[in-house]
Amino acid sequence: MRYTTIATIILLAAASSVGASPQLRFAVSARTPLASIPSEPAAWVQAFEPNELTTSGWHWEVIVRHIGFGMHYGHYGDNVWAVDPGVVRVSTHSDVYLSYHALGTRRGIDPFVEAGLSSRTSVQGTSVRVDSRGYISGGLALNLHGLLIGSRLAWYPTGRPDDETFHDLSVFAGIALGGRRACATRERRACY
């Protein structure tokens, strides 16, 4: 986490030196692993339904013009002491990533792609397992005057060792701060 904070400070300093107005995004999210990409509309609706592997969490991102840097974090857990004393199941899923926002931060619609490194930690009873893998993802966010909603689909070139899932689907909602500045010319396209 210390390295993430240092990288964010460097990115903000670089952005202020080139005159860009960085945007900071905070959002809550839910992520569900998928065994395969749904082929029918009804299957997409079912993919958004929470299941036992769905994690809830948050993410943040700093975007300067079209390039972003951020982190996702998700968690699920249950305490089954009442059923089986001594057994606790917890799982966390976190990743750091770089993103490219094709239209920048000044538009209401924001198609984006990400590439990052994901890490998952699972604890079941006294057993702890950690696995890491790279991923790429694409998504769409709507920025409604600072209110942010969106979804993203990630692809992992190597499946998870336990369940062989190669994709996950995320939905998020949050806020977007900054990223806008007054246009100095009459030509609006020159400001994007």
C-alpha positions as CSV (number, residue, x, y, z in Angstrom):
1,M,0.0,0.0,0.0
2,R,2.9,2.3,0.7
3,Y,4.1,2.0,-3.0
4,T,0.6,2.7,-4.3
5,T,0.5,5.9,-2.2
6,I,4.0,7.0,-3.5
7,A,3.0,6.2,-7.1
8,T,-0.2,8.3,-6.7
9,I,1.7,11.3,-5.4
10,I,4.2,11.1,-8.3
11,L,1.3,10.8,-10.8
12,L,-0.5,13.9,-9.3
13,A,2.7,15.9,-9.3
14,A,3.4,15.0,-12.9
15,A,-0.1,16.0,-13.9
16,S,0.1,19.4,-12.2
17,S,3.4,20.1,-13.9
18,V,1.9,19.6,-17.4
19,G,-1.2,21.6,-16.7
20,A,-3.6,18.7,-16.7
21,S,-6.4,18.4,-14.2
22,P,-6.4,14.9,-12.8
23,Q,-9.6,13.1,-11.9
24,L,-9.9,11.0,-8.7
25,R,-12.5,8.3,-8.6
26,F,-13.8,6.3,-5.6
27,A,-16.4,3.6,-6.1
28,V,-18.0,0.6,-4.4
29,S,-18.1,-2.5,-6.5
30,A,-19.2,-6.1,-6.8
31,R,-17.3,-8.8,-8.7
32,T,-18.5,-12.2,-9.9
33,P,-16.2,-14.8,-11.5
34,L,-17.5,-16.4,-14.8
35,A,-16.5,-19.8,-16.2
36,S,-17.3,-18.5,-19.7
37,I,-18.7,-15.4,-21.4
38,P,-22.4,-15.6,-21.7
39,S,-23.7,-16.1,-25.3
40,E,-27.4,-15.1,-24.7
41,P,-29.0,-12.0,-23.2
42,A,-30.7,-14.0,-20.4
43,A,-27.4,-15.5,-19.4
44,W,-25.9,-11.9,-19.1
45,V,-28.7,-11.1,-16.6
46,Q,-27.9,-14.2,-14.6
47,A,-24.2,-13.3,-14.6
48,F,-25.0,-10.1,-12.7
49,E,-26.8,-12.1,-9.9
50,P,-24.7,-12.5,-6.8
51,N,-23.5,-16.0,-5.9
52,E,-21.2,-17.6,-3.2
53,L,-18.1,-16.4,-5.1
54,T,-19.2,-12.7,-5.5
55,T,-17.0,-10.3,-3.7
56,S,-18.0,-6.8,-2.7
57,G,-15.4,-4.0,-2.2
58,W,-14.2,-0.7,-3.5
59,H,-11.8,0.8,-6.0
60,W,-10.0,4.1,-6.5
61,E,-8.3,5.5,-9.6
62,V,-6.4,8.6,-10.6
63,I,-6.8,9.6,-14.3
64,V,-4.6,12.2,-16.0
65,R,-6.1,13.0,-19.5
66,H,-6.5,9.5,-20.9
67,I,-4.1,7.4,-18.6
68,G,-5.2,6.1,-15.2
69,F,-3.6,4.2,-12.3
70,G,-5.7,2.5,-9.6
71,M,-6.5,-0.4,-7.3
72,H,-9.5,-2.7,-6.8
73,Y,-10.2,-4.5,-3.6
74,G,-12.9,-7.1,-2.9
75,H,-13.8,-9.3,0.1
76,Y,-16.2,-11.9,1.1
77,G,-16.3,-14.0,4.2
78,D,-18.5,-16.0,6.5
79,N,-18.1,-17.0,10.1
80,V,-19.4,-20.5,10.6
81,W,-18.5,-20.8,14.2
82,A,-22.1,-21.8,15.1
83,V,-22.0,-24.7,12.7
84,D,-18.4,-25.8,13.1
85,P,-16.3,-24.1,15.8
86,G,-12.9,-23.1,14.5
87,V,-13.8,-22.9,10.8
88,V,-13.7,-19.4,9.2
89,R,-13.7,-18.8,5.5
90,V,-12.5,-15.5,4.1
91,S,-11.4,-14.5,0.7
92,T,-9.9,-11.2,-0.6
93,H,-9.3,-10.2,-4.2
94,S,-7.1,-7.1,-5.0
95,D,-5.3,-5.8,-8.0
96,V,-3.3,-2.8,-9.2
97,Y,-3.7,-1.6,-12.8
98,L,-3.0,0.9,-15.5
99,S,-6.0,2.1,-17.6
100,Y,-6.6,3.9,-20.9
101,H,-9.8,6.1,-21.2
102,A,-10.4,6.7,-24.9
103,L,-12.5,9.8,-24.4
104,G,-10.7,11.2,-21.4
105,T,-12.4,12.4,-18.2
106,R,-14.5,15.3,-19.6
107,R,-17.2,13.3,-21.3
108,G,-20.3,11.7,-19.8
109,I,-19.5,8.3,-21.4
110,D,-16.2,6.7,-20.6
111,P,-15.1,3.5,-22.5
112,F,-11.9,2.2,-21.0
113,V,-9.4,-0.7,-21.0
114,E,-7.2,-1.9,-18.1
115,A,-4.2,-4.1,-17.7
116,G,-3.1,-5.2,-14.3
117,L,-1.9,-7.7,-11.8
118,S,-4.5,-9.5,-9.6
119,S,-3.9,-11.3,-6.3
120,R,-6.4,-13.5,-4.5
121,T,-6.0,-14.7,-0.9
122,S,-8.2,-17.5,0.5
123,V,-8.4,-18.6,4.1
124,Q,-10.4,-21.7,5.0
125,G,-9.9,-22.9,8.6
126,T,-6.1,-23.0,9.0
127,S,-5.4,-23.3,5.3
128,V,-4.1,-20.1,3.5
129,R,-3.7,-19.9,-0.3
130,V,-2.4,-16.9,-2.4
131,D,-2.4,-16.8,-6.2
132,S,-1.5,-14.0,-8.5
133,R,-2.1,-13.5,-12.2
134,G,-2.2,-10.8,-14.8
135,Y,-5.4,-9.6,-16.6
136,I,-6.8,-7.3,-19.1
137,S,-10.3,-5.8,-19.0
138,G,-12.6,-3.5,-20.8
139,G,-15.6,-1.6,-19.5
140,L,-17.9,1.4,-19.8
141,A,-18.5,4.1,-17.1
142,L,-21.1,6.8,-17.1
143,N,-20.0,10.0,-15.4
144,L,-23.2,11.9,-14.5
145,H,-21.8,15.2,-13.3
146,G,-19.6,13.5,-10.7
147,L,-21.7,10.5,-10.1
148,L,-20.1,7.4,-11.5
149,I,-21.8,4.1,-12.5
150,G,-20.4,1.3,-14.8
151,S,-19.3,-2.2,-15.5
152,R,-16.2,-4.1,-16.6
153,L,-15.4,-7.5,-17.9
154,A,-11.9,-8.9,-17.2
155,W,-10.1,-11.8,-18.9
156,Y,-7.3,-13.7,-17.2
157,P,-5.0,-15.6,-19.6
158,T,-4.4,-18.3,-17.0
159,G,-7.4,-19.6,-15.0
160,R,-7.5,-19.8,-11.3
161,P,-6.0,-23.1,-10.1
162,D,-9.1,-24.1,-8.0
163,D,-12.1,-23.3,-10.3
164,E,-10.5,-22.6,-13.7
165,T,-12.4,-19.3,-14.2
166,F,-11.0,-17.1,-16.8
167,H,-13.3,-14.1,-16.6
168,D,-15.0,-11.9,-14.0
169,L,-17.7,-9.3,-14.3
170,S,-17.8,-6.2,-12.1
171,V,-20.4,-3.5,-11.5
172,F,-19.5,-0.3,-9.6
173,A,-21.0,3.0,-8.5
174,G,-19.2,6.0,-6.9
175,I,-18.0,9.6,-7.4
176,A,-15.5,11.3,-9.7
177,L,-13.7,14.4,-8.4
178,G,-11.9,16.9,-10.6
179,G,-10.8,16.2,-14.2
180,R,-12.4,19.3,-15.6
181,R,-11.1,22.7,-16.4
182,A,-12.4,25.8,-18.1
183,C,-11.9,25.9,-21.9
184,A,-9.6,28.7,-23.0
185,T,-10.7,28.7,-26.6
186,R,-14.0,28.8,-28.5
187,E,-13.2,25.5,-30.2
188,R,-14.5,22.9,-27.7
189,R,-12.6,20.0,-29.3
190,A,-9.3,21.7,-28.5
191,C,-10.1,21.3,-24.8
192,Y,-10.3,17.5,-24.9
